[in-house]
Amino acid sequence: MTLFEIAVPAAAQTADLWSQIYVFVLATFIGLGVIRRVSRLLHTPLMSLTNAISAIAVVGAILVAGPDYPLGIRILGVIAVFASMTNIVSGFLITERMLKMFKSEKKPPDGARP
């Protein structure tokens, strides 16, 4: 029996779990609603922001994947590193593709204003 199990009764642990699940589901629906209402012109800056958040997640996942934790937690840390890195690389690829849509392929003639 751990110190946490002694200090906190089982009913409080269950209530805490349900509140965390509630917050997770609520955040998921709010996040989907916000992302769907973003105009197409703002997707590139939004991707840059999510890349920065994913970079923070990579640092945290690397710390969790370290040798100070049990094997199960380290495996979850490695999965988190992989998922966050996939998100970052995909974000950069999508951002590059969207920026190419706004570039003109024709070069202006010499002496013309850009």
C-alpha positions in Angstrom: 0.0 0.0 0.0 1.4 3.4 -1.0 1.3 6.6 1.0 -1.2 8.0 -1.6 -3.6 5.1 -1.0 -3.4 5.5 2.8 -3.9 9.3 2.7 -6.7 9.4 0.1 -9.8 7.1 0.4 -10.9 5.1 -2.7 -14.1 7.1 -3.1 -12.0 10.3 -3.5 -9.7 8.7 -6.0 -12.7 7.6 -8.1 -14.3 11.1 -8.0 -11.0 12.6 -9.0 -10.7 10.1 -12.0 -14.2 11.0 -13.1 -13.5 14.7 -12.9 -10.4 14.3 -15.0 -12.3 12.3 -17.6 -15.0 15.0 -17.7 -12.3 17.8 -18.2 -10.7 15.7 -20.9 -13.9 15.1 -22.9 -15.0 18.8 -22.4 -11.6 20.0 -23.6 -11.8 17.7 -26.7 -15.2 19.1 -27.8 -14.2 22.7 -27.1 -10.9 22.2 -29.0 -12.7 20.7 -32.0 -15.2 23.5 -32.0 -12.5 26.2 -31.9 -10.4 24.5 -34.6 -13.3 24.2 -37.0 -14.1 27.9 -36.8 -10.6 29.0 -37.7 -10.4 30.6 -41.1 -8.1 29.1 -43.7 -5.7 32.0 -43.6 -5.0 31.5 -39.9 -4.1 27.8 -40.2 -0.4 28.4 -40.8 0.1 30.5 -37.6 -2.0 28.0 -35.8 0.2 25.1 -37.0 3.2 27.0 -35.8 1.7 27.4 -32.3 0.8 23.7 -32.2 4.4 22.8 -33.2 5.7 24.9 -30.3 3.3 23.1 -27.9 4.4 19.7 -29.3 8.0 20.6 -28.7 7.2 21.2 -25.1 5.5 17.8 -25.0 8.6 16.2 -26.5 10.8 17.5 -23.7 8.4 16.2 -21.1 8.1 12.8 -22.8 11.9 12.5 -23.0 12.1 13.2 -19.2 9.4 10.5 -18.6 11.2 8.0 -20.9 14.3 8.3 -18.7 15.7 5.6 -16.4 14.1 6.9 -13.2 10.7 5.4 -13.9 9.3 1.9 -14.2 9.3 0.1 -17.5 5.6 0.7 -18.2 5.9 4.4 -17.8 9.1 4.5 -19.9 7.3 2.7 -22.7 4.5 5.3 -22.5 7.2 8.0 -22.6 8.7 6.6 -25.8 5.2 6.4 -27.4 4.6 10.0 -26.4 8.0 11.1 -27.9 7.1 9.3 -31.2 3.6 10.8 -31.3 4.8 14.3 -30.6 7.6 14.1 -33.1 5.2 12.8 -35.7 2.9 15.8 -35.0 5.8 18.3 -35.3 7.0 16.9 -38.6 3.5 16.7 -40.0 2.9 20.3 -38.9 5.9 21.5 -40.7 5.0 19.6 -43.9 1.4 20.9 -43.9 2.7 24.5 -43.2 5.1 24.3 -46.1 2.4 23.0 -48.4 0.0 25.8 -47.4 2.7 28.5 -47.9 3.4 27.2 -51.4 -0.3 27.8 -52.2 0.2 31.6 -51.6 3.5 31.9 -53.7 3.1 33.0 -57.3 4.9 30.9 -59.8 5.4 33.8 -62.3 8.3 36.2 -61.7 7.6 39.8 -62.3 9.4 41.5 -65.3 12.5 43.4 -64.5 11.8 46.9 -63.2 8.3 46.0 -62.1 7.1 46.6 -58.6 6.6 43.5 -56.5 
